[in-house]
């Protein structure tokens, strides 16, 4: 993947493709640490503040772009430069099937076949690091399936996102501006097998197109479940 080419590898191990990455899984990301871009393995999901003194109460897998600076659990790493890139082949969202109680999963990916890179934040120590993915309003392509989507960063913003000092006003404005919906023609989508709803399933056929049940894409956006699983090139399953 292009995003990995200029980064150093901090950890070594049997990296294998994962086609159904879920919250709390370990994922390969790119983060700038002490001025160097590193490929790091981190856990998907911040522990909420209420869980710091005891068992975690929930995992924060997403941070909303509109409020990322108003919540201390996200604002602190944002301003401290603990921002990262999450490379992925795509992501899944679910849509209610009209006239049915069933939901249909969709695989949303780059129309060109290239990888997507999501904006994220990381926190923790060298022994245990976790990350969250920043989301923004859905663009016109994604909106019929869901009203939110990951903030996708084009390559010309990767260096800014990783290294800019957010305490400088113009940098902060540029970082905030980067968190907007992706262009309509960047993405495409297709229905996939419902087996993707189980983390026990993890194979290439999970992203293969299938025939959808009913006419799913033309009845406007809906509120669907927020379990957002990613499909990444390399992560420990």
Order of alpha helices (4+ residues) and beta strands (2+ residues): beta-beta-beta-beta-beta-beta-beta-alpha-beta-beta-beta-beta-beta-beta-alpha-alpha-beta-beta
